[in-house]
């Protein structure tokens, strides 16, 4: 079986399954092998009833005392059963699973596995999975992969397809040299791929994961270092002259730039007037004022007769940028022409926009990925500003350079990456940091609470809504089917509609079609939605100054840096804003970690503490940072591997170890 063959060549994959895989971005055998599990089910040994703790995820082995009883409450069918072992009894409750009354036999031994609820006296499993005792013994101490799924793609389909591919001999060739494998204690690629999908043990899984994470970091860093060498040699084809008009706009602003903003603006203006092409990253917390700095530089580009483009991660954010730039241009009499270019525009609208761009009838182009499509031709494109979600790699820069001369590149990042890791990850760029917030910005008030506080939180949200404000609620899951842990967006939105009658509550998550997501975010931006229940997809959202509350459920399941990013969705306007972190663990370690966020609004401090407190992390759970879109690697969990990969990449690029650059 060839790795580049379509997945239909795999036994058992038909047209329907092929379509489901395509929606997940998997079209070839190779892509399937690199479609890694998002987490693993760990089948731990059963715990005696006396040792089960509230909120634990655990397995319990006991004898069913009497046949399960099903009762009807409103439209719900509730099935209950009691199990006993030598140390006590445990109750289990299932919703809408009445068939269990006939399939579970009194006097038989079962293992139930799930999350423990109750009041600490009565131990109760809610919606646990049920296994026959001998069935569970076979699973005990194994790891079962849990894959990212969509509406049409089921977990067992992915597992069977991967197994069929591996059994058919579809394994990649080794891509790292013997020297690298030996120097860093890495296993070979074939073993790593098998073990990451179907771990034979926890130890084997960790060895496989280390290999794949190392390679992912290594390849990325070699590319970054090669890119830096190439960029440093590119002469500046677009030399900006310092224009006093920019300083006049700075003076006319209704606020004074912070010292950090002024310093960064000066660094950018020095770069674009220097001998080489600018390649700079500006890091700054959400709300620190990065966009106005980018706008001032784009204005200077226009004054010098050049075009500039800014790429946003979503259409709704691109539209917001375009509206703001037009508003600022009018307010300060700048006479700038701003053109929007997005994928959802009609053919006629696109043709008009593309014509204006090609004829240099516009100064600033705002858009999404549509900016680098083949049909778009620029006239003296001198500056490209991007969000970190669209970090320009080799292909994008090549696409832009083929449209003319190499433009200056400015990347803006709100991810608070610890400086030690930032130096590695952004090694190809000069880095500027905006580490001050505007003086008129009210600090967000934080509250760390447990689930008993939910009622008060809802009452508080209701009060803010009555004052005309809006709120976010963040859940870790899209649906209940994703496992036992954590609130899910679908059910939570339904429940909130009952709690907040008369309020428009909408759900938002990454599995929705792009147009639907854009529609909901736009409606929220217009205050047509009171409460938005969402997954972390809103991390990169529009600026909604009217949103004053963000309530994050199962806060313990997120990294601190990610929580800080989410918190940045509020506190963007004139109103006092609030962040409510709901910790469901009642664990001292979890509380200590979340207290860091509750007690500080400094993103860089939080990121450093996240790195210190998290340690190696839970490798069997979800990835907690989405930085730079690595498949498997997590810069926090894998900081030690990242440093090793950086060392290896540096030696490779300098040819110090005899290893040539990998084919990327």
C-alpha positions as a printed NumPy array, in Angstrom:
array([[  0.   ,   0.   ,   0.   ],
       [  1.409,   3.384,  -1.04 ],
       [  1.29 ,   6.193,   1.53 ],
       [  0.137,   8.663,  -1.111],
       [ -2.763,   6.472,  -2.232],
       [ -6.293,   7.692,  -1.518],
       [ -7.921,   6.24 ,   1.592],
       [-10.407,   4.314,  -0.562],
       [ -7.55 ,   1.827,  -1.122],
       [ -7.866,   0.823,   2.541],
       [-10.052,  -2.2  ,   3.137],
       [-13.439,  -1.221,   4.575],
       [-13.405,   2.434,   3.399],
       [-16.347,   3.15 ,   1.113],
       [-17.706,   6.318,  -0.438],
       [-19.525,   7.421,   2.73 ],
       [-16.492,   6.929,   4.986],
       [-14.239,   8.627,   2.408],
       [-16.517,  11.687,   2.487],
       [-16.469,  11.77 ,   6.315],
       [-12.657,  11.545,   6.347],
       [-12.395,  14.3  ,   3.738],
       [-14.322,  16.638,   6.049],
       [-11.678,  15.907,   8.688],
       [ -8.882,  16.779,   6.236],
       [ -7.864,  13.166,   5.59 ],
       [ -7.668,  12.105,   1.933],
       [ -4.559,   9.864,   1.735],
       [ -3.134,   6.927,   3.663],
       [ -0.3  ,   9.137,   4.928],
       [ -2.741,  11.741,   6.267],
       [ -4.645,   8.969,   8.051],
       [ -1.498,   7.711,   9.808],
       [ -0.783,  11.252,  10.973],
       [ -4.375,  11.796,  12.152],
       [ -3.405,  11.353,  15.781],
       [ -5.774,  10.625,  18.686],
       [ -6.778,  13.744,  20.654],
       [ -6.779,  11.768,  23.926],
       [ -6.895,   8.239,  25.306],
       [ -9.248,   6.261,  27.483],
       [ -7.201,   4.855,  30.352],
       [ -8.744,   1.693,  31.814],
       [ -7.41 ,   1.87 ,  35.353],
       [ -7.946,  -0.92 ,  37.927],
       [-11.313,  -0.623,  39.754],
       [-11.387,   1.363,  43.012],
       [-13.214,   0.067,  46.144],
       [-16.42 ,   1.929,  47.064],
       [-14.867,   3.284,  50.27 ],
       [-12.049,   4.967,  48.315],
       [-14.148,   6.615,  45.613],
       [-14.031,  10.409,  45.826],
       [-16.48 ,  13.032,  44.621],
       [-15.719,  14.22 ,  41.048],
       [-13.248,  11.374,  40.442],
       [-13.089,   9.676,  37.066],
       [-12.886,   6.04 ,  38.146],
       [-13.915,   2.423,  37.649],
       [-15.768,   0.404,  40.291],
       [-16.336,  -3.36 ,  40.384],
       [-19.378,  -4.652,  42.255],
       [-22.371,  -6.962,  42.283],
       [-25.73 ,  -5.596,  41.074],
       [-28.048,  -5.853,  44.101],
       [-31.428,  -5.72 ,  42.311],
       [-32.594,  -5.25 ,  38.73 ],
       [-32.342,  -1.624,  37.548],
       [-35.489,   0.481,  37.892],
       [-36.61 ,   2.953,  35.229],
       [-38.878,   5.883,  36.095],
       [-40.224,   8.689,  33.952],
       [-39.682,  12.361,  34.834],
       [-41.22 ,  14.762,  32.314],
       [-39.779,  13.599,  28.973],
       [-36.794,  11.892,  30.602],
       [-36.361,   8.157,  31.262],
       [-34.154,   7.738,  34.35 ],
       [-32.681,   4.299,  35.112],
       [-31.127,   3.629,  38.545],
       [-29.204,   0.702,  39.995],
       [-27.18 ,  -0.08 ,  43.145],
       [-23.919,  -2.054,  43.194],
       [-22.025,  -3.415,  46.203],
       [-18.487,  -4.55 ,  46.988],
       [-16.892,  -5.517,  50.32 ],
       [-16.424,  -1.879,  51.365],
       [-19.806,  -0.349,  50.523],
       [-22.443,   0.481,  47.93 ],
       [-22.489,   2.732,  44.894],
       [-25.488,   4.055,  42.98 ],
       [-25.538,   4.491,  39.187],
       [-27.914,   6.697,  37.179],
       [-28.495,   6.672,  33.406],
       [-30.625,   9.017,  31.337],
       [-32.694,   7.743,  28.404],
       [-31.189,   4.24 ,  28.523],
       [-34.211,   2.157,  29.705],
       [-32.958,  -0.981,  27.937],
       [-30.476,  -1.441,  30.81 ],
       [-33.372,  -2.62 ,  32.983],
       [-33.553,  -5.767,  30.874],
       [-29.867,  -6.29 ,  30.067],
       [-28.325,  -6.014,  33.568],
       [-28.942,  -9.06 ,  35.793],
       [-29.238,  -8.878,  39.606],
       [-26.509, -10.88 ,  41.363],
       [-24.028, -10.506,  38.475],
       [-20.703,  -8.697,  38.771],
       [-20.138,  -5.602,  36.615],
       [-17.578,  -2.833,  36.296],
       [-19.008,   0.677,  35.929],
       [-16.73 ,   3.472,  34.81 ],
       [-17.308,   7.227,  34.708],
       [-17.388,  10.439,  36.726],
       [-18.507,  10.275,  40.364],
       [-21.173,  12.747,  41.464],
       [-23.055,  13.104,  44.728],
       [-22.738,  14.979,  47.985],
       [-19.718,  13.185,  49.427],
       [-21.884,  10.811,  51.496],
       [-23.891,   9.108,  48.762],
       [-21.556,   7.981,  45.975],
       [-23.231,   8.053,  42.58 ],
       [-22.028,   7.494,  39.034],
       [-23.825,   9.573,  36.412],
       [-24.155,   8.   ,  32.948],
       [-21.303,   5.478,  33.496],
       [-20.233,   2.903,  30.926],
       [-20.988,  -0.689,  31.955],
       [-18.7  ,  -3.677,  31.368],
       [-18.946,  -7.329,  32.275],
       [-16.238,  -8.09 ,  34.851],
       [-14.273, -10.398,  32.533],
       [-14.598,  -7.881,  29.669],
       [-13.084,  -5.106,  31.797],
       [-10.227,  -7.348,  32.989],
       [ -9.131,  -7.683,  29.364],
       [ -9.161,  -3.884,  28.957],
       [ -7.485,  -3.125,  32.285],
       [ -4.318,  -0.984,  32.124],
       [ -4.708,  -0.446,  28.363],
       [ -5.056,   2.805,  26.456],
       [ -7.755,   3.226,  23.806],
       [ -7.4  ,   6.095,  21.29 ],
       [-10.05 ,   8.832,  21.143],
       [ -9.906,  10.578,  17.76 ],
       [-11.103,  14.056,  16.713],
       [-14.479,  13.399,  15.095],
       [-17.114,  15.204,  13.079],
       [-20.827,  14.614,  12.596],
       [-20.216,  11.85 ,  10.036],
       [-16.955,  10.392,  11.316],
       [-17.187,   7.828,  14.119],
       [-14.342,   6.731,  16.391],
       [-14.537,   3.037,  15.546],
       [-14.348,   3.871,  11.818],
       [-11.056,   5.74 ,  12.358],
       [ -9.583,   2.965,  14.525],
       [-10.504,   0.25 ,  12.016],
       [ -9.123,   2.269,   9.109],
       [ -5.798,   2.947,  10.857],
       [ -5.482,  -0.725,  11.852],
       [ -6.251,  -1.857,   8.295],
       [ -3.637,   0.555,   6.913],
       [ -0.97 ,  -0.615,   9.366],
       [ -1.793,  -4.277,   8.771],
       [ -1.518,  -3.588,   5.057],
       [  2.075,  -2.455,   5.513],
       [  1.455,   1.283,   5.245],
       [  4.272,   2.672,   7.348],
       [  6.394,   5.745,   6.57 ],
       [ 10.099,   5.555,   5.823],
       [ 12.501,   6.831,   8.487],
       [ 12.963,  10.596,   8.15 ],
       [ 15.542,  11.32 ,  10.853],
       [ 19.196,  10.295,  10.683],
       [ 20.673,   7.536,  12.853],
       [ 22.827,  10.248,  14.414],
       [ 19.785,  12.235,  15.575],
       [ 17.902,   9.154,  16.792],
       [ 20.896,   8.055,  18.828],
       [ 21.792,  11.512,  20.185],
       [ 18.313,  12.184,  21.574],
       [ 17.227,   8.649,  22.471],
       [ 14.413,   8.485,  19.905],
       [ 12.594,   5.411,  18.645],
       [ 12.152,   4.742,  14.921],
       [  9.205,   6.253,  13.033],
       [  7.436,   2.958,  12.272],
       [  7.293,   1.912,  15.889],
       [  6.254,   5.437,  16.92 ],
       [  3.319,   5.519,  14.466],
       [  2.039,   2.107,  15.62 ],
       [  2.313,   2.966,  19.307],
       [  0.735,   6.42 ,  19.066],
       [ -2.41 ,   4.864,  17.589],
       [ -2.495,   1.617,  19.558],
       [ -0.25 ,   1.895,  22.638],
       [  0.91 ,  -1.45 ,  24.043],
       [  1.61 ,   0.304,  27.378],
       [  1.882,   3.79 ,  28.874],
       [  5.665,   3.574,  28.672],
       [  5.587,   2.643,  24.983],
       [  3.124,   5.475,  24.331],
       [  5.393,   8.059,  25.968],
       [  8.402,   6.853,  23.946],
       [  6.377,   7.085,  20.713],
       [  5.017,  10.495,  21.589],
       [  8.469,  11.866,  22.399],
       [  9.707,  10.79 ,  18.969],
       [  6.809,  12.351,  17.067],
       [  6.846,  15.581,  19.095],
       [ 10.614,  15.924,  18.616],
       [ 10.281,  15.502,  14.85 ],
       [  7.434,  17.987,  14.653],
       [  9.422,  20.63 ,  16.543],
       [ 12.656,  19.793,  14.694],
       [ 11.177,  20.13 ,  11.215],
       [  9.428,  23.372,  12.164],
       [ 12.615,  24.876,  13.648],
       [ 14.851,  23.863,  10.737],
       [ 12.396,  25.627,   8.445],
       [ 12.338,  28.691,  10.696],
       [ 16.157,  28.877,  10.86 ],
       [ 16.559,  28.44 ,   7.102],
       [ 13.916,  31.114,   6.603],
       [ 15.757,  33.507,   8.903],
       [ 18.982,  33.047,   6.936],
       [ 17.164,  33.787,   3.679],
       [ 15.225,  36.8  ,   4.993],
       [ 18.335,  38.398,   6.494],
       [ 19.832,  38.484,   3.01 ],
       [ 16.825,  40.145,   1.35 ],
       [ 17.468,  43.851,   0.677],
       [ 14.736,  46.347,   1.45 ],
       [ 12.903,  47.132,  -1.789],
       [ 10.375,  49.342,   0.009],
       [ 12.264,  51.935,   2.012],
       [  9.836,  54.032,   4.077],
       [ 10.714,  57.648,   4.698],
       [  9.695,  58.947,   8.144],
       [  6.56 ,  61.016,   7.616],
       [  5.539,  63.726,  10.084],
       [  1.863,  63.036,   9.282],
       [  2.111,  59.817,  11.318],
       [  3.307,  61.779,  14.356],
       [  0.448,  64.223,  13.85 ],
       [ -2.098,  61.374,  14.009],
       [ -0.428,  60.072,  17.188],
       [ -0.853,  63.545,  18.716],
       [ -4.509,  63.713,  17.608],
       [ -5.521,  60.358,  19.122],
       [ -8.062,  60.642,  21.978],
       [ -5.615,  58.698,  24.169],
       [ -1.868,  58.781,  24.706],
       [  0.136,  55.821,  23.433],
       [  1.7  ,  53.86 ,  26.285],
       [  5.478,  53.932,  26.561],
       [  5.592,  50.357,  25.213],
       [  3.412,  51.242,  22.205],
       [  5.559,  54.271,  21.365],
       [  8.756,  52.187,  21.648],
       [  7.398,  49.429,  19.384],
       [  6.147,  51.93 ,  16.788],
       [  9.647,  53.413,  16.663],
       [ 11.202,  49.94 ,  16.205],
       [  8.838,  49.2  ,  13.314],
       [  9.519,  52.53 ,  11.6  ],
       [ 13.27 ,  51.952,  11.957],
       [ 12.91 ,  48.486,  10.416],
       [ 11.024,  49.621,   7.309],
       [ 13.51 ,  52.439,   6.691],
       [ 16.53 ,  50.125,   7.12 ],
       [ 18.624,  48.116,   4.627],
       [ 16.83 ,  44.737,   4.996],
       [ 13.24 ,  43.509,   4.768],
       [ 11.398,  43.726,   8.103],
       [ 10.41 ,  40.425,   9.701],
       [  9.097,  41.32 ,  13.152],
       [  6.778,  39.853,  15.759],
       [  4.881,  42.166,  18.11 ],
       [  3.729,  40.376,  21.247],
       [  1.22 ,  41.985,  23.549],
       [ -1.723,  41.019,  25.699],
       [ -5.256,  41.254,  24.328],
       [ -6.232,  44.924,  24.567],
       [ -2.657,  46.235,  24.698],
       [ -3.136,  48.272,  21.512],
       [ -1.364,  46.323,  18.759],
       [ -3.907,  47.109,  16.021],
       [ -3.531,  50.901,  16.226],
       [  0.263,  50.508,  15.9  ],
       [ -0.199,  48.335,  12.798],
       [ -2.624,  50.912,  11.355],
       [ -0.127,  53.756,  11.88 ],
       [  2.544,  51.765,  10.025],
       [  0.103,  51.012,   7.182],
       [ -0.675,  54.73 ,   7.021],
       [  3.054,  55.446,   6.69 ],
       [  3.206,  52.885,   3.85 ],
       [  0.412,  54.758,   2.04 ],
       [  2.189,  58.1  ,   2.555],
       [  5.228,  56.572,   0.853],
       [  3.109,  55.448,  -2.105],
       [  2.897,  51.783,  -1.131],
       [  0.106,  49.294,  -0.501],
       [ -0.286,  47.235,   2.689],
       [ -2.434,  44.215,   3.53 ],
       [ -3.662,  42.795,   6.818],
       [ -4.818,  39.187,   7.095],
       [ -7.388,  38.302,   9.765],
       [ -8.279,  34.757,  10.913],
       [-12.05 ,  35.183,  10.365],
       [-14.229,  37.132,   7.96 ],
       [-16.135,  38.837,  10.741],
       [-12.854,  40.123,  12.242],
       [-11.665,  41.241,   8.79 ],
       [-14.89 ,  43.244,   8.377],
       [-14.399,  44.805,  11.813],
       [-10.827,  45.816,  10.935],
       [-11.991,  47.376,   7.65 ],
       [-14.746,  49.348,   9.414],
       [-12.317,  50.6  ,  12.079],
       [ -9.687,  51.665,   9.517],
       [-12.276,  53.58 ,   7.496],
       [-13.57 ,  55.213,  10.672],
       [-10.044,  56.267,  11.747],
       [ -9.216,  57.517,   8.246],
       [-12.309,  59.724,   8.256],
       [-11.862,  60.91 ,  11.857],
       [ -8.279,  62.113,  11.242],
       [ -8.696,  63.235,   7.611],
       [ -6.209,  60.681,   6.242],
       [ -7.965,  60.087,   2.906],
       [ -7.105,  56.367,   2.902],
       [ -8.818,  53.9  ,   0.59 ],
       [ -9.58 ,  50.61 ,   2.401],
       [-10.664,  47.503,   0.465],
       [-12.121,  44.317,   1.929],
       [-11.385,  40.962,   0.262],
       [-12.941,  37.76 ,   1.653],
       [-14.01 ,  34.352,   0.381],
       [-17.741,  34.935,   0.821],
       [-17.904,  37.951,  -1.503],
       [-19.849,  37.604,  -4.758],
       [-17.892,  37.147,  -7.977],
       [-18.73 ,  40.721,  -8.959],
       [-17.594,  42.136,  -5.598],
       [-14.34 ,  40.189,  -5.841],
       [-13.642,  41.388,  -9.386],
       [-14.177,  44.987,  -8.327],
       [-11.887,  44.59 ,  -5.3  ],
       [ -9.183,  42.796,  -7.313],
       [ -9.282,  45.512,  -9.987],
       [ -8.865,  48.287,  -7.384],
       [ -5.915,  46.399,  -5.848],
       [ -4.178,  45.79 ,  -9.197],
       [ -4.631,  49.415, -10.32 ],
       [ -3.395,  50.77 ,  -6.969],
       [ -6.713,  52.483,  -6.335],
       [ -6.59 ,  51.321,  -2.721],
       [ -4.047,  51.776,   0.059],
       [ -4.994,  49.135,   2.641],
       [ -6.348,  45.694,   1.781],
       [ -8.085,  43.786,   4.595],
       [ -8.977,  40.139,   4.225],
       [ -8.622,  36.481,   5.063],
       [ -6.717,  33.796,   3.122],
       [ -8.282,  35.288,  -0.012],
       [ -5.414,  37.829,   0.059],
       [ -2.902,  35.293,  -1.266],
       [ -5.049,  33.694,  -3.979],
       [ -3.617,  33.494,  -7.492],
       [ -6.026,  36.022,  -8.984],
       [ -4.992,  38.805,  -6.591],
       [ -2.304,  41.068,  -8.07 ],
       [ -0.879,  43.906,  -6.001],
       [  0.761,  47.151,  -6.98 ],
       [  3.762,  47.853,  -4.743],
       [  2.64 ,  45.679,  -1.801],
       [  5.173,  46.816,   0.779],
       [  3.754,  45.615,   4.104],
       [  1.861,  42.504,   5.179],
       [  0.382,  42.366,   8.701],
       [ -0.842,  39.014,   9.989],
       [ -2.345,  37.47 ,  13.071],
       [ -0.335,  34.632,  14.658],
       [ -3.07 ,  32.237,  13.502],
       [ -1.804,  33.023,  10.009],
       [  1.936,  33.045,  10.613],
       [  3.433,  33.333,   7.178],
       [  5.472,  30.283,   6.302],
       [  7.597,  29.557,   3.274],
       [  4.68 ,  28.934,   0.929],
       [  2.814,  32.132,   1.804],
       [  5.936,  34.284,   1.491],
       [  6.753,  32.638,  -1.823],
       [  3.2  ,  33.373,  -3.004],
       [  3.559,  37.024,  -2.031],
       [  7.065,  37.48 ,  -3.44 ],
       [  5.867,  36.071,  -6.762],
       [  3.331,  38.898,  -6.855],
       [  6.195,  41.4  ,  -6.804],
       [  9.082,  42.291,  -4.526],
       [  9.345,  40.846,  -1.013],
       [  7.177,  42.901,   1.373],
       [  7.886,  43.708,   5.016],
       [  6.142,  41.252,   7.378],
       [  4.636,  42.157,  10.754],
       [  3.12 ,  39.361,  12.855],
       [  0.92 ,  40.301,  15.814],
       [  0.522,  37.836,  18.687],
       [ -1.645,  37.936,  21.803],
       [ -0.503,  34.503,  23.006],
       [  1.487,  35.   ,  26.217],
       [  4.315,  32.574,  25.479],
       [  7.115,  32.507,  28.091],
       [ 10.071,  34.458,  26.734],
       [ 12.398,  31.436,  26.89 ],
       [ 10.108,  29.487,  24.561],
       [  9.224,  32.518,  22.441],
       [ 12.886,  32.998,  21.522],
       [ 12.879,  29.454,  20.1  ],
       [  9.479,  29.449,  18.395],
       [  9.941,  32.865,  16.801],
       [ 13.639,  32.427,  16.102],
       [ 13.3  ,  33.771,  12.575],
       [ 11.888,  37.095,  13.745],
       [ 12.897,  40.179,  15.625],
       [ 10.609,  40.464,  18.635],
       [  8.957,  43.545,  20.141],
       [  6.819,  43.409,  23.272],
       [  3.955,  45.671,  24.359],
       [  3.865,  44.964,  28.076],
       [  1.609,  47.834,  29.216],
       [ -2.164,  48.153,  29.026],
       [ -3.819,  51.505,  28.245],
       [ -4.255,  53.56 ,  31.42 ],
       [ -8.031,  53.943,  30.955],
       [ -8.581,  50.173,  30.759],
       [-10.358,  48.775,  33.833],
       [ -8.704,  45.564,  35.077],
       [-10.934,  42.48 ,  34.844],
       [-12.284,  41.244,  38.181],
       [-11.738,  37.502,  38.608],
       [-13.622,  34.92 ,  40.687],
       [-12.529,  31.297,  41.196],
       [-15.531,  29.232,  42.299],
       [-16.818,  25.642,  42.481],
       [-20.001,  24.258,  40.934],
       [-22.151,  25.194,  43.943],
       [-21.717,  28.848,  42.835],
       [-23.404,  28.333,  39.453],
       [-26.785,  29.657,  40.635],
       [-25.219,  32.905,  41.847],
       [-23.225,  33.182,  38.622],
       [-26.396,  32.891,  36.537],
       [-28.064,  35.561,  38.694],
       [-25.047,  37.833,  38.156],
       [-25.131,  37.284,  34.381],
       [-28.863,  38.067,  34.432],
       [-28.102,  41.359,  36.197],
       [-25.471,  42.326,  33.601],
       [-27.858,  41.429,  30.76 ],
       [-30.546,  43.627,  32.341],
       [-28.031,  46.492,  32.228],
       [-27.69 ,  45.944,  28.471],
       [-24.441,  43.99 ,  28.596],
       [-23.581,  40.555,  27.093],
       [-21.85 ,  37.395,  28.318],
       [-19.816,  34.408,  27.146],
       [-19.946,  30.915,  28.656],
       [-17.105,  28.583,  27.665],
       [-17.405,  24.78 ,  27.697],
       [-14.632,  22.263,  26.905],
       [-16.791,  19.973,  24.746],
       [-19.133,  20.286,  21.777],
       [-21.399,  17.347,  22.617],
       [-21.973,  14.82 ,  25.411],
       [-20.576,  12.041,  23.211],
       [-16.991,  13.287,  23.563],
       [-16.474,  11.499,  26.881],
       [-17.504,  11.798,  30.486],
       [-15.615,  14.877,  31.555],
       [-16.75 ,  18.451,  31.2  ],
       [-19.756,  20.492,  30.201],
       [-20.752,  20.509,  26.537],
       [-21.92 ,  23.45 ,  24.446],
       [-25.11 ,  21.864,  23.099],
       [-26.675,  20.836,  26.41 ],
       [-25.424,  23.914,  28.257],
       [-27.032,  26.3  ,  25.768],
       [-30.368,  24.477,  26.137],
       [-30.15 ,  24.624,  29.939],
       [-29.304,  28.345,  29.931],
       [-32.335,  29.141,  27.793],
       [-34.464,  27.743,  30.623],
       [-32.508,  29.687,  33.264],
       [-32.65 ,  32.937,  31.266],
       [-36.117,  33.088,  29.661],
       [-36.495,  35.853,  27.115],
       [-32.723,  36.053,  26.503],
       [-31.321,  34.923,  23.157],
       [-28.739,  32.232,  23.931],
       [-26.752,  30.772,  21.033],
       [-24.142,  28.009,  20.751],
       [-20.873,  28.282,  18.818],
       [-18.258,  25.607,  18.13 ],
       [-15.642,  24.576,  15.593],
       [-17.72 ,  21.867,  13.925],
       [-20.173,  24.405,  12.538],
       [-19.892,  25.485,   8.925],
       [-17.866,  28.649,   8.422],
       [-20.851,  30.715,   7.298],
       [-22.86 ,  29.707,  10.376],
       [-20.004,  30.628,  12.729],
       [-19.564,  33.975,  11.011],
       [-23.312,  34.668,  11.222],
       [-23.443,  33.957,  14.957],
       [-20.321,  35.994,  15.766],
       [-21.608,  38.905,  13.717],
       [-24.996,  38.768,  15.512],
       [-23.2  ,  38.714,  18.883],
       [-21.131,  41.716,  17.796],
       [-24.36 ,  43.589,  17.017],
       [-25.828,  42.759,  20.475],
       [-28.53 ,  40.577,  18.922],
       [-27.407,  37.681,  21.155],
       [-27.313,  38.023,  24.942],
       [-25.253,  34.952,  25.883],
       [-22.867,  33.073,  23.613],
       [-22.111,  29.51 ,  24.777],
       [-18.936,  28.472,  22.995],
       [-15.882,  26.271,  22.897],
       [-12.441,  27.897,  22.662],
       [-13.225,  28.789,  19.049],
       [-13.94 ,  32.336,  20.329],
       [-10.256,  32.746,  21.312],
       [ -9.861,  34.443,  17.963],
       [-13.06 ,  36.451,  17.817],
       [-14.288,  39.913,  17.115],
       [-13.901,  42.794,  19.506],
       [-17.168,  43.063,  21.482],
       [-16.746,  45.961,  23.975],
       [-20.288,  45.357,  25.274],
       [-19.463,  41.838,  26.562],
       [-18.636,  42.125,  30.274],
       [-18.833,  38.577,  31.669],
       [-17.042,  35.394,  30.688],
       [-17.854,  32.248,  32.666],
       [-15.465,  29.348,  31.987],
       [-16.794,  25.92 ,  32.937],
       [-14.345,  23.127,  33.847],
       [-11.567,  25.704,  34.013],
       [ -9.215,  22.998,  35.284],
       [ -9.242,  21.439,  31.808],
       [ -7.543,  24.423,  30.164],
       [ -3.984,  25.697,  30.294],
       [ -3.489,  28.997,  32.131],
       [ -2.265,  30.75 ,  28.996],
       [ -5.359,  29.594,  27.123],
       [ -7.613,  30.754,  29.977],
       [ -5.901,  34.14 ,  29.861],
       [ -6.58 ,  34.333,  26.117],
       [-10.237,  33.488,  26.7  ],
       [-10.513,  36.047,  29.491],
       [ -9.302,  38.653,  26.995],
       [-12.651,  38.427,  25.189],
       [-14.061,  40.764,  27.882],
       [-12.692,  43.98 ,  29.363],
       [-12.416,  45.563,  25.931],
       [-14.701,  48.528,  26.52 ],
       [-15.58 ,  51.188,  29.072],
       [-17.529,  48.848,  31.39 ],
       [-16.212,  46.871,  34.344],
       [-15.757,  43.256,  33.249],
       [-15.676,  39.94 ,  35.087],
       [-14.208,  36.467,  34.616],
       [-15.783,  33.544,  36.521],
       [-13.633,  30.382,  36.607],
       [-15.573,  27.252,  37.584],
       [-13.275,  24.561,  39.022],
       [-15.099,  21.224,  39.268],
       [-12.279,  19.17 ,  40.831],
       [-12.144,  20.39 ,  44.454],
       [ -8.418,  19.586,  44.142],
       [ -5.765,  21.634,  45.957],
       [ -3.354,  21.356,  43.   ],
       [ -5.987,  22.577,  40.547],
       [ -6.961,  25.455,  42.823],
       [ -3.32 ,  26.527,  43.248],
       [ -2.875,  26.648,  39.475],
       [ -6.098,  28.567,  38.818],
       [ -5.35 ,  31.021,  41.637],
       [ -2.456,  32.271,  39.478],
       [ -4.959,  33.41 ,  36.867],
       [ -7.457,  34.738,  39.404],
       [ -4.79 ,  36.879,  41.078],
       [ -3.067,  38.318,  37.989],
       [ -3.916,  39.894,  34.632],
       [ -0.285,  39.834,  33.403],
       [ -0.134,  37.402,  30.479],
       [  3.63 ,  36.868,  30.524],
       [  3.683,  36.163,  34.274],
       [  0.768,  33.737,  33.832],
       [  2.52 ,  31.947,  30.957],
       [  5.695,  31.498,  33.018],
       [  3.716,  30.183,  35.981],
       [  1.792,  27.869,  33.657],
       [  5.083,  26.386,  32.512],
       [  6.348,  26.026,  36.094],
       [  3.178,  24.533,  37.596],
       [  2.057,  22.285,  34.794],
       [  5.229,  20.22 ,  34.591],
       [  5.028,  17.388,  32.086],
       [  1.223,  17.508,  32.153],
       [ -1.339,  14.864,  31.421],
       [ -0.107,  13.373,  28.162],
       [ -3.174,  11.166,  27.875],
       [ -5.585,  14.119,  27.882],
       [ -6.326,  16.998,  25.563],
       [ -3.666,  19.322,  24.154],
       [ -3.842,  22.515,  26.133],
       [ -2.178,  24.922,  23.766],
       [ -2.998,  25.391,  20.126],
       [  0.066,  27.53 ,  19.445],
       [  1.285,  27.371,  15.848],
       [ -1.066,  24.478,  15.074],
       [  1.23 ,  21.556,  15.831],
       [ -0.429,  18.179,  15.297],
       [  0.715,  16.598,  18.533],
       [  3.251,  18.835,  20.246],
       [  2.347,  21.226,  23.05 ],
       [  4.882,  23.934,  23.832],
       [  4.049,  23.814,  27.56 ],
       [  3.957,  20.07 ,  28.112],
       [  6.861,  19.538,  25.756],
       [  9.106,  22.472,  26.652],
       [ 12.078,  20.165,  27.362],
       [ 11.707,  18.391,  23.99 ],
       [ 11.361,  21.775,  22.27 ],
       [ 14.734,  22.861,  23.655],
       [ 16.392,  19.631,  22.462],
       [ 14.834,  20.018,  19.005],
       [ 16.075,  23.614,  18.85 ],
       [ 19.619,  22.476,  19.613],
       [ 19.406,  19.77 ,  16.932],
       [ 17.926,  22.17 ,  14.357],
       [ 20.643,  24.759,  15.019],
       [ 23.395,  22.199,  14.457],
       [ 21.693,  20.892,  11.324],
       [ 21.331,  24.324,   9.745],
       [ 24.955,  25.15 ,  10.559],
       [ 25.966,  21.709,   9.186],
       [ 27.858,  21.054,  12.429],
       [ 26.676,  17.459,  12.779],
       [ 26.853,  16.298,   9.185],
       [ 23.06 ,  16.06 ,   8.993],
       [ 21.576,  17.756,   5.949],
       [ 18.334,  19.687,   6.243],
       [ 15.287,  17.407,   6.067],
       [ 12.971,  17.555,   3.086],
       [ 10.109,  19.687,   4.398]])
